[in-house]
Amino acid sequence: MNLRSLCHDSKQAYNIFKQDGGNKCETNILWVNCKLAKKKLRQAQRQLDANNRYKLYYEIMDSYTSNQKLFYKLINIQRTGQVKKLTKLVIDGINLESSEEIRDGWASYFEKLSTLSTSSSFCDHQHQIVKRNIQNILTLQNSGNKGMQYATLDEVTAAISKMKNGKSPDELNLMSEHLKCGGQIVPIILKALFDRVLQERDVPEIFQSGIITPIHKSHGKPLQDPNSYRRITVCSIMGKVFETIHLSKISPDLDRLQNKLQRGFTKRVSPTNAALLLTEALADAKDRKKKVFVAFIDASKAFDVVWHDSLMLKLFQSGVKDEDWFVVYKWYQQMRSKVKWDGHFSRAFDEQQGVRQGGILSPTLYKLYINPLLDWFNKLN
């Protein structure tokens, strides 16, 4: 039954109830029918809202690498809509009300989130092992110059063409249109730059710099609470072209190791497939009159707290070596961001952990980081 029919039934039940005198008594069948009709309507409304949120969520997740139109549309909506409603931000019990105070508050909040920290449950021994392994890899990588791969002019041109138009400008106020309309000289210049990056094993600072936009998660979450926001980063357009080329080089090694249970950020695979498996399991249990126990894990601030050293170790172990590995390592060792709020930038701060929501490589690197958890589930059968 659709929402329109349920709305009609609810109104009709209410009118009949009122015409009978409106006696709110549990023994009054008209009152009971009125409540049941309203309950069905509310359930249908909540289910529709949930379905719309579910659909939008996965469209946003898929937009990082496939179609960024929705991704940037969300940013633009936030900048012109809900952001203006935030008149007070509360961080650590302190009320921040002026535009400057809120901007500085955001910077402090995201800087704290980007600062590597450990908890009592964190294994210090494992931490030291990973650190030593990274140092060994650096020594190994510095000792040779094998496997150097250069970007071809065709690769650069193709990567530029993949950039979406009409998106937010980066820190240099550059957009994809500047690269596409700059003529034949642009791919030549970028190729020379990218070749130099691999030769020098270093990354330009502008590639590592990002502009953070806090995006409210909605769903009734309080506007003044910073935990109600998702951190979205607008990255350098030249850096995104480089990331696109680099992703094509390292993807074969990473895709080969990806667990088949992974349903997010993967071409030709939808998270809806996982929902289908759950639905079928529930239906089968119902037919057999068996119980089903389901556990849902919500990784809080998942992208924001990725441990860089562990990520780089996994990247190396996946088969990404030499300059291809070293460039990613250097990129993540010196990342810095600033918050744009009310048309002005905050101070810049270092990002010691996390992958950026908005970076081309980020979804792939996060899949690599979380892959051992899925492998562990497989071993449990």
C-alpha positions as CSV (number, residue, x, y, z in Angstrom):
1,M,0.0,0.0,0.0
2,N,1.5,3.4,-1.0
3,L,1.8,6.5,1.2
4,R,-1.1,8.3,-0.4
5,S,-3.5,5.4,0.4
6,L,-2.2,5.2,4.0
7,C,-2.6,9.0,4.4
8,H,-6.2,8.7,3.1
9,D,-7.0,5.8,5.5
10,S,-5.5,7.7,8.5
11,K,-7.6,10.8,7.8
12,Q,-10.7,8.7,7.2
13,A,-10.2,6.8,10.5
14,Y,-9.7,10.1,12.4
15,N,-12.8,11.7,10.9
16,I,-15.0,8.7,11.8
17,F,-13.5,8.7,15.3
18,K,-14.3,12.4,15.7
19,Q,-17.8,12.1,14.3
20,D,-18.5,9.4,16.9
21,G,-17.6,11.8,19.7
22,G,-13.9,11.4,20.0
23,N,-13.8,9.2,23.0
24,K,-10.1,8.2,23.6
25,C,-10.7,4.9,25.3
26,E,-8.9,1.7,24.6
27,T,-12.3,-0.1,24.5
28,N,-13.4,2.3,21.7
29,I,-12.7,0.4,18.5
30,L,-12.8,3.6,16.5
31,W,-10.0,5.1,18.6
32,V,-8.0,1.9,18.3
33,N,-8.5,1.9,14.5
34,C,-7.4,5.6,14.4
35,K,-4.2,4.8,16.2
36,L,-3.4,1.8,14.1
37,A,-4.0,3.7,10.8
38,K,-1.7,6.5,12.1
39,K,0.9,4.0,13.1
40,K,0.9,2.4,9.7
41,L,1.3,5.8,8.1
42,R,4.2,6.8,10.3
43,Q,5.9,3.4,9.7
44,A,5.6,3.9,5.9
45,Q,6.9,7.5,6.2
46,R,10.0,6.4,8.2
47,Q,10.6,3.5,5.8
48,L,10.5,5.8,2.8
49,D,12.9,8.3,4.6
50,A,15.2,5.4,5.4
51,N,15.2,4.1,1.9
52,N,16.0,7.6,0.5
53,R,18.8,8.1,3.0
54,Y,20.2,4.6,2.2
55,K,20.1,5.4,-1.6
56,L,21.7,8.8,-1.2
57,Y,24.4,7.5,1.2
58,Y,25.7,4.9,-1.3
59,E,25.4,7.3,-4.2
60,I,27.7,9.6,-2.3
61,M,30.1,6.8,-1.4
62,D,30.3,5.7,-5.0
63,S,30.8,9.3,-6.3
64,Y,34.4,9.5,-5.1
65,T,35.8,7.7,-8.0
66,S,33.0,7.2,-10.5
67,N,30.8,10.3,-10.5
68,Q,31.7,13.3,-8.3
69,K,28.7,15.4,-9.3
70,L,26.7,14.3,-6.3
71,F,29.7,14.7,-4.1
72,Y,30.3,18.3,-5.0
73,K,26.6,19.0,-5.1
74,L,26.5,18.1,-1.5
75,I,29.3,20.6,-0.7
76,N,27.6,23.4,-2.6
77,I,24.2,22.7,-0.9
78,Q,26.0,22.8,2.4
79,R,27.7,26.1,1.7
80,T,24.6,27.8,0.6
81,G,22.1,26.1,2.9
82,Q,22.6,24.5,6.3
83,V,26.0,26.2,7.0
84,K,24.2,29.5,7.3
85,K,22.0,28.1,10.1
86,L,24.9,27.4,12.3
87,T,25.1,30.3,14.7
88,K,26.8,28.5,17.6
89,L,29.4,25.7,17.7
90,V,30.0,23.9,21.0
91,I,33.4,22.3,21.4
92,D,34.5,20.9,24.8
93,G,31.7,22.7,26.5
94,I,32.8,26.1,25.1
95,N,30.2,28.1,23.1
96,L,31.7,29.6,19.9
97,E,29.4,32.2,18.3
98,S,31.3,34.6,16.1
99,S,32.3,33.6,12.6
100,E,36.0,33.8,13.5
101,E,35.5,31.8,16.7
102,I,33.6,29.1,14.8
103,R,36.3,28.9,12.1
104,D,39.1,28.6,14.7
105,G,37.0,26.1,16.6
106,W,36.7,23.9,13.5
107,A,40.4,24.1,12.9
108,S,41.1,23.0,16.5
109,Y,38.6,20.2,16.3
110,F,39.9,18.8,13.0
111,E,43.5,19.2,14.1
112,K,42.8,17.1,17.2
113,L,41.0,14.5,15.0
114,S,44.1,14.5,12.7
115,T,46.6,14.0,15.5
116,L,47.8,10.5,16.0
117,S,47.0,9.2,19.5
118,T,46.9,5.8,21.2
119,S,44.5,4.3,23.7
120,S,44.9,1.7,26.5
121,S,43.7,-1.0,24.0
122,F,46.3,-0.1,21.5
123,C,49.2,-2.5,21.3
124,D,52.4,-0.5,21.7
125,H,54.5,-3.6,20.7
126,Q,52.7,-3.8,17.4
127,H,53.2,-0.1,16.9
128,Q,56.9,-0.4,17.3
129,I,57.0,-3.3,14.9
130,V,55.2,-1.3,12.2
131,K,57.5,1.7,12.8
132,R,60.6,-0.5,12.4
133,N,59.2,-2.1,9.2
134,I,58.6,1.3,7.7
135,Q,62.2,2.3,8.5
136,N,63.4,-0.8,6.8
137,I,61.3,-0.1,3.7
138,L,62.6,3.4,3.5
139,T,66.2,2.1,3.7
140,L,65.4,-0.4,1.0
141,Q,63.7,2.2,-1.2
142,N,66.5,4.7,-0.8
143,S,69.1,2.2,-1.9
144,G,67.8,1.7,-5.5
145,N,66.1,3.4,-8.4
146,K,64.4,0.4,-10.1
147,G,61.0,0.2,-11.7
148,M,60.6,4.0,-12.3
149,Q,57.5,4.6,-14.4
150,Y,56.7,7.8,-16.1
151,A,53.3,9.2,-17.0
152,T,52.7,9.3,-20.7
153,L,51.2,12.3,-22.5
154,D,48.1,10.2,-23.3
155,E,47.7,9.2,-19.7
156,V,47.8,12.8,-18.5
157,T,45.4,13.9,-21.2
158,A,43.0,11.1,-20.4
159,A,43.2,11.9,-16.6
160,I,42.4,15.5,-17.3
161,S,39.3,14.6,-19.4
162,K,38.0,12.5,-16.5
163,M,37.9,15.5,-14.2
164,K,34.3,16.7,-13.6
165,N,33.3,20.3,-14.5
166,G,31.5,22.8,-12.3
167,K,33.2,21.7,-9.1
168,S,34.6,23.8,-6.2
169,P,37.9,25.5,-6.9
170,D,41.0,24.4,-5.0
171,E,43.4,26.4,-2.9
172,L,44.8,28.1,-6.1
173,N,41.3,28.8,-7.3
174,L,41.9,26.2,-10.1
175,M,39.2,24.0,-11.5
176,S,39.1,21.2,-14.1
177,E,37.9,23.7,-16.7
178,H,41.2,25.6,-16.4
179,L,43.1,22.4,-17.3
180,K,40.7,21.4,-20.1
181,C,40.6,24.8,-21.7
182,G,44.3,25.6,-21.3
183,G,45.3,24.1,-24.6
184,Q,47.8,21.4,-25.6
185,I,50.5,22.9,-23.5
186,V,48.7,21.9,-20.2
187,P,49.2,18.1,-20.5
188,I,52.8,18.7,-21.5
189,I,53.5,20.8,-18.5
190,L,51.7,18.4,-16.1
191,K,53.6,15.5,-17.6
192,A,56.9,17.2,-16.9
193,L,55.7,18.0,-13.4
194,F,54.6,14.4,-12.7
195,D,57.8,12.9,-14.1
196,R,59.8,15.2,-11.8
197,V,57.7,14.0,-8.9
198,L,58.7,10.4,-9.5
199,Q,62.3,11.3,-10.2
200,E,62.7,13.4,-7.1
201,R,60.5,11.1,-5.0
202,D,58.8,14.1,-3.6
203,V,55.4,15.7,-3.8
204,P,54.6,19.5,-4.3
205,E,53.2,21.1,-1.2
206,I,50.1,22.2,-3.1
207,F,49.2,18.5,-3.7
208,Q,49.3,17.9,0.0
209,S,47.3,20.9,1.0
210,G,43.5,20.7,1.3
211,I,40.5,22.8,2.1
212,I,38.1,21.3,4.6
213,T,34.3,21.9,4.5
214,P,32.3,20.5,7.4
215,I,29.2,18.8,6.1
216,H,26.2,18.3,8.4
217,K,25.0,14.7,8.5
218,S,21.4,15.8,9.1
219,H,19.0,13.1,10.3
220,G,18.1,15.3,13.3
221,K,21.7,15.6,14.6
222,P,22.3,18.9,16.5
223,L,23.9,21.6,14.4
224,Q,26.1,22.9,17.2
225,D,27.7,19.5,17.8
226,P,30.9,19.1,15.7
227,N,30.4,15.3,15.9
228,S,27.3,15.8,13.7
229,Y,29.5,16.8,10.8
230,R,31.5,14.9,8.1
231,R,34.9,16.3,7.0
232,I,35.0,16.8,3.2
233,T,38.3,18.0,1.7
234,V,38.6,19.8,-1.6
235,C,42.0,18.8,-3.0
236,S,44.3,20.3,-5.6
237,I,43.0,19.7,-9.1
238,M,46.5,19.0,-10.4
239,G,47.0,16.6,-7.5
240,K,43.8,14.8,-8.4
241,V,45.0,14.4,-12.0
242,F,48.2,12.8,-10.6
243,E,46.2,10.6,-8.2
244,T,44.0,9.4,-11.1
245,I,47.1,8.3,-13.1
246,H,48.8,6.8,-10.0
247,L,45.6,4.9,-9.1
248,S,45.6,3.2,-12.5
249,K,49.2,2.1,-11.9
250,I,48.7,0.6,-8.5
251,S,45.1,-0.7,-8.8
252,P,46.1,-4.1,-10.4
253,D,48.1,-5.0,-7.3
254,L,45.4,-3.8,-4.9
255,D,42.5,-5.3,-6.7
256,R,44.2,-8.7,-6.8
257,L,44.2,-8.8,-2.9
258,Q,40.8,-7.2,-2.3
259,N,38.5,-9.5,-0.3
260,K,35.4,-10.5,-2.2
261,L,33.3,-9.5,0.8
262,Q,34.2,-5.8,0.1
263,R,31.1,-4.2,-1.4
264,G,32.0,-0.5,-1.1
265,F,34.0,1.7,-3.5
266,T,34.3,-1.1,-6.0
267,K,33.4,-1.0,-9.7
268,R,30.5,-3.2,-10.9
269,V,29.7,-4.1,-7.2
270,S,27.0,-2.5,-5.1
271,P,26.6,-2.5,-1.3
272,T,23.0,-3.4,-2.1
273,N,24.3,-6.9,-2.8
274,A,25.2,-7.3,0.9
275,A,21.6,-6.2,1.8
276,L,20.3,-8.9,-0.6
277,L,22.3,-11.6,1.2
278,L,21.0,-10.5,4.6
279,T,17.4,-10.4,3.2
280,E,17.7,-13.9,1.9
281,A,19.2,-15.1,5.2
282,L,16.3,-13.6,7.1
283,A,13.7,-15.1,4.7
284,D,15.3,-18.6,5.0
285,A,15.4,-18.4,8.8
286,K,11.8,-17.4,8.9
287,D,10.8,-20.3,6.7
288,R,12.7,-22.7,8.9
289,K,11.6,-21.0,12.1
290,K,15.2,-20.3,13.1
291,K,16.7,-17.3,14.9
292,V,19.1,-15.0,13.1
293,F,21.6,-12.9,15.0
294,V,23.0,-9.9,13.1
295,A,25.8,-7.5,14.3
296,F,26.3,-4.1,12.7
297,I,29.6,-2.3,13.1
298,D,29.7,1.4,12.7
299,A,33.3,2.6,12.4
300,S,33.2,6.1,14.0
301,K,35.2,8.6,12.0
302,A,36.5,5.7,9.8
303,F,38.3,7.7,7.2
304,D,39.6,10.2,9.7
305,V,41.6,7.9,12.0
306,V,43.5,5.6,9.5
307,W,47.0,5.0,10.9
308,H,49.4,6.2,8.2
309,D,52.3,3.9,9.0
310,S,50.1,0.8,9.1
311,L,48.5,1.9,5.8
312,M,51.9,2.4,4.1
313,L,53.1,-1.0,5.4
314,K,50.0,-2.7,3.9
315,L,50.6,-0.8,0.6
316,F,54.1,-2.1,0.4
317,Q,53.1,-5.6,1.3
318,S,50.4,-5.5,-1.5
319,G,53.1,-5.3,-4.1
320,V,53.4,-1.5,-4.6
321,K,57.1,-0.8,-4.6
322,D,59.8,1.8,-5.5
323,E,58.7,5.2,-6.7
324,D,55.0,4.2,-6.8
325,W,55.1,3.4,-3.1
326,F,57.5,6.3,-2.1
327,V,55.3,9.0,-3.7
328,V,52.2,7.9,-1.7
329,Y,54.4,7.7,1.5
330,K,55.7,11.2,1.0
331,W,52.2,12.5,0.2
332,Y,50.8,11.2,3.5
333,Q,53.8,12.2,5.6
334,Q,53.3,15.9,5.0
335,M,49.6,16.6,4.5
336,R,48.2,19.9,5.7
337,S,44.7,21.3,5.7
338,K,42.8,24.4,6.6
339,V,39.1,25.0,7.1
340,K,37.1,27.4,5.0
341,W,34.3,29.0,6.9
342,D,32.2,32.0,6.0
343,G,34.5,32.9,3.1
344,H,37.8,32.8,5.0
345,F,40.4,30.3,5.8
346,S,41.6,29.1,9.2
347,R,45.2,28.4,10.1
348,A,46.8,25.4,8.5
349,F,47.5,22.2,10.5
350,D,49.2,18.9,9.9
351,E,47.2,15.7,9.2
352,Q,49.0,12.9,11.0
353,Q,46.3,10.3,10.4
354,G,43.3,9.7,8.2
355,V,42.6,9.6,4.5
356,R,40.8,12.5,2.9
357,Q,37.1,12.2,2.0
358,G,37.5,13.9,-1.4
359,G,40.8,12.4,-2.6
360,I,40.9,10.1,-5.6
361,L,43.2,7.5,-3.8
362,S,41.3,7.7,-0.5
363,P,38.6,5.0,-1.1
364,T,41.1,2.5,-2.5
365,L,43.6,3.1,0.3
366,Y,40.8,2.7,2.9
367,K,39.7,-0.6,1.4
368,L,43.3,-1.7,1.6
369,Y,43.5,-0.7,5.3
370,I,40.3,-2.5,6.3
371,N,40.9,-5.6,4.1
372,P,42.5,-7.7,6.9
373,L,39.3,-7.4,8.9
374,L,37.4,-9.0,6.0
375,D,40.1,-11.7,5.6
376,W,39.7,-12.5,9.3
377,F,35.9,-12.9,8.8
378,N,36.6,-15.3,6.0
379,K,38.9,-17.4,8.2
380,L,36.1,-17.7,10.8
381,N,33.9,-19.1,8.0
